[in-house]
Amino acid sequence: MDRPNYYNALKSVNPNTLDLTEWLEYFTDGVAVSMKNVRDKVFGLSRDVKLLKKQGQVALNERQMEIVEKIIANGKITNREIKDRFKISDTAARDETSKLEDLNVVKRVGKGRNIHYVLI
Protein backbone atom coordinates (compact mmCIF):
# COMPACT_ATOMS: atom_id res chain seq x y z
CA MET A 1 0.00 0.00 0.00
CA ASP A 2 1.17 3.49 -0.81
CA ARG A 3 0.36 5.32 2.44
CA PRO A 4 0.95 8.90 1.24
CA ASN A 5 -1.38 8.46 -1.75
CA TYR A 6 -3.91 6.63 0.41
CA TYR A 7 -4.02 9.49 2.91
CA ASN A 8 -4.11 12.08 0.12
CA ALA A 9 -7.11 10.25 -1.35
CA LEU A 10 -8.81 10.28 2.06
CA LYS A 11 -8.07 13.99 2.48
CA SER A 12 -9.63 14.67 -0.92
CA VAL A 13 -13.09 13.95 0.47
CA ASN A 14 -14.97 17.21 0.55
CA PRO A 15 -16.48 17.53 4.06
CA ASN A 16 -19.28 19.76 2.79
CA THR A 17 -20.48 17.58 -0.07
CA LEU A 18 -19.00 14.27 1.11
CA ASP A 19 -17.79 13.70 -2.45
CA LEU A 20 -15.81 10.43 -2.32
CA THR A 21 -14.89 10.35 -6.01
CA GLU A 22 -11.09 10.62 -5.66
CA TRP A 23 -10.97 8.15 -2.78
CA LEU A 24 -13.19 5.68 -4.65
CA GLU A 25 -10.97 5.99 -7.72
CA TYR A 26 -7.90 5.29 -5.59
CA PHE A 27 -9.63 2.36 -3.89
CA THR A 28 -10.92 0.78 -7.12
CA ASP A 29 -7.50 1.17 -8.76
CA GLY A 30 -6.02 -0.69 -5.79
CA VAL A 31 -8.60 -3.45 -6.13
CA ALA A 32 -7.86 -3.70 -9.85
CA VAL A 33 -4.11 -4.02 -9.21
CA SER A 34 -4.72 -6.71 -6.58
CA MET A 35 -7.02 -8.63 -8.91
CA LYS A 36 -4.46 -8.44 -11.71
CA ASN A 37 -1.78 -9.83 -9.39
CA VAL A 38 -4.03 -12.72 -8.39
CA ARG A 39 -4.98 -13.36 -12.03
CA ASP A 40 -1.32 -13.38 -13.09
CA LYS A 41 -0.45 -15.80 -10.31
CA VAL A 42 -3.33 -18.13 -11.21
CA PHE A 43 -2.46 -18.02 -14.92
CA GLY A 44 1.18 -18.69 -14.09
CA LEU A 45 0.31 -21.69 -11.98
CA SER A 46 -2.25 -22.98 -14.46
CA ARG A 47 0.26 -22.97 -17.34
CA ASP A 48 1.47 -26.28 -16.01
CA VAL A 49 -1.95 -27.79 -15.36
CA LYS A 50 -1.29 -30.47 -18.01
CA LEU A 51 1.72 -31.63 -16.02
CA LEU A 52 -0.26 -31.71 -12.79
CA LYS A 53 -3.11 -33.64 -14.42
CA LYS A 54 -0.66 -36.15 -15.84
CA GLN A 55 1.12 -36.63 -12.50
CA GLY A 56 -1.88 -36.31 -10.24
CA GLN A 57 -1.90 -33.96 -7.31
CA VAL A 58 1.47 -33.32 -5.70
CA ALA A 59 1.69 -32.21 -2.07
CA LEU A 60 4.20 -29.38 -1.67
CA ASN A 61 5.10 -27.40 1.40
CA GLU A 62 4.98 -23.61 1.33
CA ARG A 63 8.69 -23.23 0.57
CA GLN A 64 8.46 -25.70 -2.33
CA MET A 65 5.40 -23.90 -3.71
CA GLU A 66 7.32 -20.63 -3.64
CA ILE A 67 10.25 -22.28 -5.44
CA VAL A 68 7.87 -23.53 -8.16
CA GLU A 69 6.28 -20.07 -8.45
CA LYS A 70 9.75 -18.53 -8.90
CA ILE A 71 10.55 -21.05 -11.64
CA ILE A 72 7.25 -20.25 -13.35
CA ALA A 73 8.01 -16.53 -13.17
CA ASN A 74 11.68 -16.72 -14.24
CA GLY A 75 11.97 -20.03 -16.10
CA LYS A 76 14.54 -21.39 -13.65
CA ILE A 77 16.01 -21.16 -10.15
CA THR A 78 19.45 -21.83 -8.64
CA ASN A 79 20.41 -23.19 -5.23
CA ARG A 80 21.95 -19.80 -4.43
CA GLU A 81 18.62 -18.07 -5.12
CA ILE A 82 16.86 -20.58 -2.86
CA LYS A 83 19.48 -20.10 -0.12
CA ASP A 84 19.23 -16.32 -0.32
CA ARG A 85 15.42 -16.22 -0.53
CA PHE A 86 14.81 -18.44 2.49
CA LYS A 87 18.00 -17.68 4.44
CA ILE A 88 18.87 -21.39 4.63
CA SER A 89 22.05 -23.42 4.27
CA ASP A 90 23.31 -24.87 1.02
CA THR A 91 22.39 -28.34 2.30
CA ALA A 92 18.83 -27.28 3.11
CA ALA A 93 18.47 -25.72 -0.37
CA ARG A 94 19.70 -28.96 -1.97
CA ASP A 95 17.23 -30.93 0.19
CA GLU A 96 14.35 -28.83 -1.16
CA THR A 97 15.40 -29.29 -4.78
CA SER A 98 15.98 -33.02 -4.22
CA LYS A 99 12.44 -33.39 -2.87
CA LEU A 100 11.08 -31.54 -5.90
CA GLU A 101 13.15 -33.76 -8.19
CA ASP A 102 11.86 -36.90 -6.42
CA LEU A 103 8.29 -35.67 -6.95
CA ASN A 104 9.07 -35.14 -10.68
CA VAL A 105 8.22 -31.45 -10.41
CA VAL A 106 11.65 -30.07 -11.39
CA LYS A 107 14.73 -31.32 -13.15
CA ARG A 108 18.35 -30.30 -12.74
CA VAL A 109 20.01 -28.63 -15.72
CA GLY A 110 23.73 -27.90 -16.12
CA LYS A 111 26.81 -28.87 -14.15
CA GLY A 112 28.84 -27.42 -11.31
CA ARG A 113 28.16 -23.77 -10.65
CA ASN A 114 25.84 -23.62 -13.65
CA ILE A 115 23.26 -25.98 -12.11
CA HIS A 116 19.74 -24.63 -12.09
CA TYR A 117 16.29 -26.17 -11.88
CA VAL A 118 13.41 -25.98 -14.34
CA LEU A 119 9.92 -27.44 -14.31
CA ILE A 120 9.57 -30.82 -15.98
N, CA, C and O of each residue as an XYZ file, in Angstrom:
480
protein
N       0.847     -1.180      0.000
C       0.000      0.000      0.000
C       0.887      1.235      0.000
O       1.932      1.261      0.650
N       0.478      2.218     -0.705
C       1.173      3.489     -0.806
C       0.500      4.465      0.161
O      -0.459      5.146     -0.199
N       1.012      4.522      1.385
C       0.364      5.324      2.436
C       0.154      6.789      2.076
O      -0.945      7.308      2.275
N       1.169      7.474      1.553
C       0.950      8.896      1.244
C      -0.221      9.100      0.274
O      -1.060      9.975      0.488
N      -0.275      8.294     -0.790
C      -1.376      8.457     -1.746
C      -2.712      8.051     -1.130
O      -3.748      8.642     -1.436
N      -2.685      7.049     -0.271
C      -3.909      6.626      0.414
C      -4.455      7.781      1.256
O      -5.639      8.111      1.187
N      -3.570      8.387      2.052
C      -4.016      9.493      2.914
C      -4.407     10.724      2.091
O      -5.336     11.443      2.459
N      -3.714     10.968      0.996
C      -4.113     12.076      0.117
C      -5.500     11.829     -0.460
O      -6.302     12.755     -0.574
N      -5.782     10.591     -0.820
C      -7.105     10.253     -1.346
C      -8.165     10.459     -0.270
O      -9.252     10.964     -0.553
N      -7.852     10.069      0.958
C      -8.809     10.284      2.061
C      -9.037     11.779      2.308
O     -10.164     12.217      2.542
N      -7.950     12.550      2.251
C      -8.066     13.992      2.482
C      -8.845     14.697      1.365
O      -9.345     15.806      1.552
N      -8.941     14.044      0.212
C      -9.626     14.671     -0.919
C     -11.136     14.702     -0.746
O     -11.837     15.380     -1.497
N     -11.640     13.969      0.243
C     -13.091     13.953      0.468
C     -13.527     15.345      0.926
O     -13.006     15.886      1.901
N     -14.462     15.891      0.224
C     -14.975     17.214      0.551
C     -15.940     17.071      1.733
O     -16.971     16.410      1.606
N     -15.618     17.683      2.883
C     -16.478     17.527      4.062
C     -17.867     18.154      3.884
O     -18.816     17.756      4.560
N     -17.985     19.108      2.999
C     -19.284     19.758      2.788
C     -20.211     18.911      1.920
O     -21.401     18.771      2.203
N     -19.640     18.351      0.861
C     -20.479     17.581     -0.071
C     -20.336     16.078      0.113
O     -21.116     15.297     -0.431
N     -19.324     15.679      0.891
C     -18.999     14.268      1.106
C     -18.745     13.540     -0.224
O     -19.087     12.370     -0.392
N     -18.139     14.268     -1.149
C     -17.787     13.699     -2.451
C     -16.599     12.752     -2.276
O     -15.498     13.186     -1.939
N     -16.826     11.469     -2.504
C     -15.809     10.434     -2.317
C     -15.134     10.027     -3.621
O     -14.423      9.023     -3.651
N     -15.334     10.765     -4.679
C     -14.893     10.352     -6.006
C     -13.404      9.996     -6.050
O     -13.052      8.907     -6.503
N     -12.526     10.887     -5.590
C     -11.086     10.617     -5.656
C     -10.701      9.411     -4.815
O      -9.885      8.591     -5.235
N     -11.291      9.303     -3.624
C     -10.965      8.153     -2.775
C     -11.459      6.864     -3.418
O     -10.750      5.858     -3.397
N     -12.661      6.874     -3.988
C     -13.191      5.681     -4.650
C     -12.338      5.295     -5.855
O     -12.120      4.110     -6.105
N     -11.859      6.282     -6.597
C     -10.970      5.985     -7.724
C      -9.685      5.325     -7.232
O      -9.224      4.340     -7.809
N      -9.113      5.876     -6.162
C      -7.897      5.290     -5.590
C      -8.180      3.855     -5.137
O      -7.411      2.940     -5.436
N      -9.274      3.669     -4.424
C      -9.634      2.355     -3.893
C      -9.860      1.340     -5.014
O      -9.344      0.224     -4.952
N     -10.625      1.718     -6.034
C     -10.917      0.780     -7.119
C      -9.663      0.481     -7.944
O      -9.508     -0.635     -8.439
N      -8.775      1.452     -8.097
C      -7.500      1.175     -8.765
C      -6.706      0.139     -7.964
O      -6.100     -0.765     -8.540
N      -6.710      0.272     -6.645
C      -6.017     -0.693     -5.788
C      -6.612     -2.090     -5.903
O      -5.883     -3.081     -5.946
N      -7.930     -2.165     -5.953
C      -8.602     -3.454     -6.129
C      -8.226     -4.049     -7.482
O      -7.959     -5.247     -7.583
N      -8.205     -3.224     -8.511
C      -7.860     -3.703     -9.855
C      -6.429     -4.249     -9.894
O      -6.178     -5.288    -10.505
N      -5.498     -3.556     -9.249
C      -4.112     -4.022     -9.206
C      -4.028     -5.354     -8.467
O      -3.343     -6.274     -8.914
N      -4.720     -5.455     -7.347
C      -4.724     -6.706     -6.578
C      -5.312     -7.849     -7.387
O      -4.782     -8.960     -7.370
N      -6.395     -7.588     -8.089
C      -7.025     -8.627     -8.907
C      -6.105     -9.055    -10.045
O      -6.035    -10.239    -10.376
N      -5.400     -8.100    -10.644
C      -4.464     -8.439    -11.714
C      -3.351     -9.327    -11.172
O      -2.956    -10.291    -11.827
N      -2.839     -9.012     -9.979
C      -1.781     -9.830     -9.389
C      -2.260    -11.254     -9.141
O      -1.541    -12.215     -9.412
N      -3.474    -11.382     -8.626
C      -4.034    -12.720     -8.392
C      -4.221    -13.443     -9.720
O      -3.876    -14.618     -9.843
N      -4.763    -12.749    -10.706
C      -4.975    -13.355    -12.026
C      -3.660    -13.838    -12.627
O      -3.584    -14.947    -13.155
N      -2.624    -13.003    -12.545
C      -1.322    -13.377    -13.092
C      -0.760    -14.599    -12.381
O      -0.169    -15.475    -13.011
N      -0.945    -14.653    -11.072
C      -0.453    -15.800    -10.313
C      -1.208    -17.066    -10.696
O      -0.598    -18.120    -10.870
N      -2.517    -16.974    -10.827
C      -3.331    -18.132    -11.205
C      -2.962    -18.588    -12.608
O      -2.793    -19.786    -12.839
N      -2.832    -17.652    -13.554
C      -2.458    -18.023    -14.918
C      -1.076    -18.665    -14.939
O      -0.847    -19.640    -15.654
N      -0.163    -18.115    -14.154
C       1.182    -18.687    -14.090
C       1.159    -20.107    -13.575
O       1.837    -20.982    -14.114
N       0.387    -20.336    -12.541
C       0.307    -21.689    -11.980
C      -0.455    -22.627    -12.903
O      -0.143    -23.816    -12.970
N      -1.440    -22.113    -13.607
C      -2.253    -22.976    -14.455
C      -1.564    -23.331    -15.765
O      -2.012    -24.241    -16.463
N      -0.481    -22.634    -16.115
C       0.255    -22.974    -17.337
C       0.695    -24.426    -17.314
O       0.781    -25.075    -18.356
N       0.971    -24.927    -16.132
C       1.474    -26.284    -16.006
C       0.400    -27.259    -15.542
O       0.713    -28.298    -14.962
N      -0.850    -26.931    -15.792
C      -1.948    -27.786    -15.355
C      -1.895    -29.143    -16.049
O      -2.287    -30.149    -15.456
N      -1.415    -29.192    -17.303
C      -1.294    -30.467    -18.006
C      -0.347    -31.393    -17.260
O      -0.620    -32.584    -17.113
N       0.763    -30.844    -16.789
C       1.724    -31.631    -16.021
C       1.079    -32.160    -14.748
O       1.230    -33.334    -14.409
N       0.359    -31.288    -14.045
C      -0.260    -31.707    -12.793
C      -1.328    -32.777    -13.027
O      -1.459    -33.710    -12.234
N      -2.090    -32.643    -14.115
C      -3.112    -33.641    -14.416
C      -2.461    -34.981    -14.738
O      -2.957    -36.038    -14.346
N      -1.346    -34.922    -15.455
C      -0.658    -36.146    -15.845
C      -0.076    -36.843    -14.612
O      -0.130    -38.069    -14.510
N       0.480    -36.068    -13.680
C       1.120    -36.632    -12.504
C       0.139    -36.896    -11.371
O       0.439    -37.680    -10.470
N      -1.001    -36.272    -11.396
C      -1.876    -36.313    -10.241
C      -1.475    -35.189     -9.308
O      -0.520    -34.460     -9.577
N      -2.186    -35.051     -8.234
C      -1.898    -33.961     -7.306
C      -0.613    -34.238     -6.553
O      -0.367    -35.365     -6.123
N       0.201    -33.218     -6.396
C       1.470    -33.324     -5.698
C       1.394    -32.427     -4.470
O       1.044    -31.251     -4.573
N       1.722    -32.982     -3.313
C       1.689    -32.205     -2.073
C       3.031    -31.501     -1.895
O       4.073    -32.148     -1.791
N       2.993    -30.171     -1.860
C       4.197    -29.377     -1.669
C       4.041    -28.524     -0.424
O       2.945    -28.065     -0.101
N       5.159    -28.316      0.275
C       5.101    -27.396      1.403
C       5.193    -25.970      0.874
O       5.404    -25.754     -0.319
N       5.037    -25.018      1.754
C       4.982    -23.611      1.328
C       6.269    -23.173      0.637
O       6.227    -22.451     -0.359
N       7.402    -23.603      1.160
C       8.687    -23.234      0.566
C       8.798    -23.810     -0.847
O       9.243    -23.124     -1.767
N       8.395    -25.062     -1.015
C       8.457    -25.700     -2.327
C       7.510    -25.011     -3.314
O       7.844    -24.843     -4.487
N       6.335    -24.615     -2.834
C       5.403    -23.900     -3.713
C       6.015    -22.583     -4.181
O       5.867    -22.197     -5.341
N       6.701    -21.899     -3.271
C       7.319    -20.627     -3.644
C       8.455    -20.840     -4.645
O       8.663    -20.021     -5.540
N       9.189    -21.945     -4.487
C      10.249    -22.282     -5.445
C       9.636    -22.506     -6.823
O      10.147    -21.996     -7.820
N       8.541    -23.267     -6.885
C       7.868    -23.533     -8.158
C       7.347    -22.237     -8.763
O       7.472    -22.032     -9.971
N       6.765    -21.356     -7.951
C       6.278    -20.073     -8.453
C       7.412    -19.251     -9.049
O       7.237    -18.609    -10.085
N       8.576    -19.266     -8.399
C       9.745    -18.526     -8.896
C      10.196    -19.103    -10.240
O      10.557    -18.356    -11.149
N      10.173    -20.432    -10.362
C      10.551    -21.051    -11.635
C       9.552    -20.650    -12.716
O       9.945    -20.343    -13.841
N       8.276    -20.651    -12.384
C       7.253    -20.252    -13.354
C       7.491    -18.804    -13.799
O       7.383    -18.488    -14.984
N       7.812    -17.941    -12.850
C       8.010    -16.526    -13.171
C       9.285    -16.279    -13.974
O       9.298    -15.440    -14.876
N      10.370    -17.013    -13.647
C      11.678    -16.724    -14.243
C      12.211    -17.817    -15.162
O      13.251    -17.642    -15.796
N      11.510    -18.936    -15.239
C      11.970    -20.026    -16.099
C      12.948    -20.979    -15.442
O      13.140    -22.099    -15.915
N      13.572    -20.542    -14.347
C      14.540    -21.393    -13.652
C      14.836    -20.826    -12.272
O      14.438    -19.708    -11.945
N      15.549    -21.626    -11.461
C      16.009    -21.157    -10.151
C      17.307    -21.886     -9.820
O      17.511    -23.024    -10.240
N      18.180    -21.227     -9.068
C      19.446    -21.832     -8.637
C      19.401    -22.096     -7.133
O      18.564    -21.549     -6.415
N      20.318    -22.945     -6.673
C      20.413    -23.190     -5.229
C      20.742    -21.898     -4.484
O      20.236    -21.661     -3.388
N      21.587    -21.069     -5.080
C      21.945    -19.796     -4.428
C      20.712    -18.919     -4.231
O      20.548    -18.300     -3.180
N      19.847    -18.865     -5.241
C      18.621    -18.069     -5.123
C      17.732    -18.629     -4.013
O      17.120    -17.872     -3.259
N      17.665    -19.953     -3.918
C      16.860    -20.582     -2.862
C      17.459    -20.269     -1.499
O      16.740    -19.905     -0.568
N      18.787    -20.411     -1.380
C      19.479    -20.095     -0.121
C      19.212    -18.663      0.303
O      18.852    -18.401      1.450
N      19.391    -17.739     -0.631
C      19.235    -16.319     -0.323
C      17.784    -15.975      0.013
O      17.525    -15.208      0.941
N      16.849    -16.535     -0.732
C      15.423    -16.221     -0.533
C      14.930    -16.662      0.833
O      14.199    -15.934      1.505
N      15.341    -17.881      1.248
C      14.811    -18.445      2.488
C      15.794    -18.372      3.656
O      15.497    -18.820      4.763
N      16.975    -17.797      3.386
C      17.998    -17.681      4.444
C      18.271    -19.051      5.065
O      18.197    -19.228      6.281
N      18.591    -20.023      4.187
C      18.866    -21.391      4.630
C      20.242    -21.809      4.136
O      20.842    -21.133      3.300
N      20.735    -22.918      4.652
C      22.052    -23.417      4.268
C      22.009    -24.024      2.871
O      20.944    -24.286      2.312
N      23.200    -24.238      2.332
C      23.309    -24.870      1.023
C      22.706    -26.275      1.060
O      22.041    -26.697      0.114
N      22.940    -26.990      2.153
C      22.392    -28.342      2.304
C      20.870    -28.320      2.327
O      20.227    -29.158      1.695
N      20.299    -27.382      3.042
C      18.830    -27.278      3.107
C      18.249    -26.936      1.737
O      17.192    -27.447      1.366
N      18.937    -26.072      0.982
C      18.470    -25.720     -0.366
C      18.517    -26.949     -1.268
O      17.589    -27.190     -2.040
N      19.600    -27.728     -1.172
C      19.704    -28.960     -1.969
C      18.627    -29.965     -1.566
O      18.101    -30.683     -2.416
N      18.296    -30.023     -0.275
C      17.232    -30.928      0.189
C      15.902    -30.562     -0.465
O      15.155    -31.445     -0.889
N      15.604    -29.273     -0.548
C      14.346    -28.832     -1.157
C      14.297    -29.206     -2.639
O      13.285    -29.707     -3.129
N      15.401    -28.958     -3.346
C      15.399    -29.291     -4.777
C      15.373    -30.799     -4.990
O      14.770    -31.280     -5.949
N      16.021    -31.547     -4.106
C      15.983    -33.016     -4.220
C      14.568    -33.538     -4.045
O      14.140    -34.435     -4.771
N      13.839    -32.978     -3.085
C      12.445    -33.393     -2.874
C      11.609    -33.092     -4.108
O      10.787    -33.908     -4.524
N      11.823    -31.911     -4.695
C      11.079    -31.542     -5.899
C      11.458    -32.431     -7.086
O      10.619    -32.746     -7.929
N      12.728    -32.829     -7.140
C      13.148    -33.762     -8.193
C      12.491    -35.130     -7.988
O      12.009    -35.743     -8.940
N      12.477    -35.600     -6.735
C      11.862    -36.899     -6.419
C      10.378    -36.916     -6.766
O       9.840    -37.955     -7.148
N       9.721    -35.773     -6.636
C       8.295    -35.673     -6.955
C       8.059    -35.432     -8.448
O       6.918    -35.281     -8.884
N       9.153    -35.398     -9.233
C       9.069    -35.137    -10.684
C       8.414    -33.792    -10.999
O       7.656    -33.665    -11.960
N       8.719    -32.804    -10.179
C       8.220    -31.449    -10.410
C       9.275    -30.631    -11.145
O       8.950    -29.856    -12.045
N      10.552    -30.804    -10.760
C      11.646    -30.072    -11.390
C      12.704    -31.046    -11.867
O      12.747    -32.205    -11.453
N      13.565    -30.540    -12.760
C      14.734    -31.316    -13.150
C      15.948    -30.406    -13.101
O      15.856    -29.194    -13.296
N      17.084    -31.026    -12.835
C      18.353    -30.302    -12.745
C      18.915    -30.130    -14.149
O      18.891    -31.056    -14.960
N      19.419    -28.937    -14.424
C      20.014    -28.632    -15.724
C      21.394    -28.040    -15.469
O      21.554    -27.215    -14.570
N      22.391    -28.448    -16.246
C      23.729    -27.900    -16.123
C      24.600    -28.703    -15.185
O      24.189    -29.725    -14.636
N      25.833    -28.204    -15.014
C      26.806    -28.871    -14.147
C      27.542    -27.837    -13.314
O      27.667    -26.675    -13.700
N      28.021    -28.281    -12.174
C      28.840    -27.425    -11.313
C      28.096    -26.162    -10.894
O      26.956    -26.223    -10.432
N      28.748    -25.032    -11.059
C      28.162    -23.765    -10.651
C      27.027    -23.316    -11.576
O      26.297    -22.376    -11.261
N      26.888    -23.982    -12.695
C      25.836    -23.617    -13.654
C      24.548    -24.425    -13.442
O      23.634    -24.352    -14.263
N      24.472    -25.184    -12.359
C      23.260    -25.981    -12.113
C      22.115    -25.042    -11.768
O      22.241    -24.125    -10.956
N      20.990    -25.315    -12.425
C      19.736    -24.631    -12.088
C      18.621    -25.636    -12.283
O      18.832    -26.727    -12.812
N      17.442    -25.257    -11.852
C      16.292    -26.166    -11.882
C      15.181    -25.545    -12.703
O      14.914    -24.347    -12.614
N      14.537    -26.384    -13.507
C      13.410    -25.978    -14.340
C      12.271    -26.950    -14.093
O      12.484    -28.057    -13.600
N      11.065    -26.534    -14.435
C       9.920    -27.438    -14.312
C      10.025    -28.528    -15.377
O      10.512    -28.297    -16.484
N       9.565    -29.695    -15.018
C       9.571    -30.820    -15.976
C       8.443    -30.619    -16.963
O       8.254    -31.440    -17.861
